[in-house]
Amino acid sequence: MGIEFSRGFFIFDKSWIQENQFVQSLSHAEFRILIYLLSSALKISKRDGRYKRGDTIATLYQTNKILFVNASQRTMAERCNADRGTIYRALNKFKEYGALIKVRDS
């Protein structure tokens, strides 16, 4: 098990990206930010002490398959080679489209 994908390149059909209106509406910077968010998503099926909301995150992932990203705008700006204003505008666009939900700290 696992040997099948141990080496080589991974290829996927990008038509699902090209035919998606939301993805088509993204600028190059917004697309990079979206890919960063997707690659940083947490899939936590049980409480993880590294996150102060570990129980909530685990429950929402288990019941609704919601993915979480624990990253600041500063971190996203550094990793995506963008300024924080670009990150802020992209996050707002994702939120308006319904692709992103902000979970506020209590």
Buried (B, 14 or more C-beta within 10 A) or exposed (E): EEEEEEEEEEEEEEEEEEEEEEBEEBEEBBBBBBEBBEEBEBEBEEEEEEBEBBEBBBBBBEEEEBBBBBBEBEBBBEBBEBEEEBBBBBBEBBEEEEEBEEEEEE
